[in-house]
Amino acid sequence: MQRNVATEVAALRRMTTGQLRHRYAEAFGETTNANNKAWLVKRIAWRLQALVEGDLSERARRRAAELARDADLRLSPPVVREPKAATAEPVAAVPAVADRTVNDVLPIRTAHRVPPPGSIIARSYKGEVLQVRVLDHGFEFEGEVFRSLSAVAKKITGGHCNGLAFFRLGKEAV
């Protein structure tokens, strides 16, 4: 008697993970520790379909075995690097915290696609030419300073978009 695979797969989707694990054991003849419901459903459905419609042909099995033989396999285990052994040489004293503390302003890291400070980025948008001045710590548009080009683009368009793409400074263009 031929099973209705579609009906059985629909029933699988309604099962709990515990029930699926039991069904997996019935279908494959071995237990599994898997708790991923989607994976269990796929595996059991594949098995049900293979039982009803037939498994791989002998030709396909030979080809798979041939491909497996030719696959690049690791023949040696990965090298485990040992930590360096402690040396007998004395270690220099660590300077006091006050001597190590540096009070300085770190530069803001900007994308390499953004022009240097002082540059003007121009873009034609809806019949207007928009100009944005690149500052040391942001971008100036119509007298207002923004932290990012995306914030400028949002002000212009009214919706969120990638500032680099909007001003055509990257690979993408809007």
Number of C-alpha atoms within 10 A of each C-alpha: 4 7 12 11 17 12 9 14 17 12 11 21 15 11 14 12 18 12 12 24 23 14 18 21 14 12 16 13 9 10 13 13 6 13 13 11 17 12 12 20 23 14 15 22 20 15 17 20 18 13 14 14 12 10 13 11 9 9 9 11 12 12 12 12 12 11 11 11 10 8 9 8 8 7 6 6 6 7 6 6 6 6 6 6 6 6 7 6 6 6 7 6 6 8 8 8 8 7 8 9 8 8 6 6 6 6 8 9 7 13 10 9 11 15 15 13 13 12 13 16 17 13 15 10 12 7 7 8 9 16 15 21 20 22 17 12 15 16 23 19 18 10 9 9 17 17 12 18 23 19 19 26 20 16 13 13 12 10 10 13 16 19 19 20 16 20 24 16 16 15 8 11 12 10
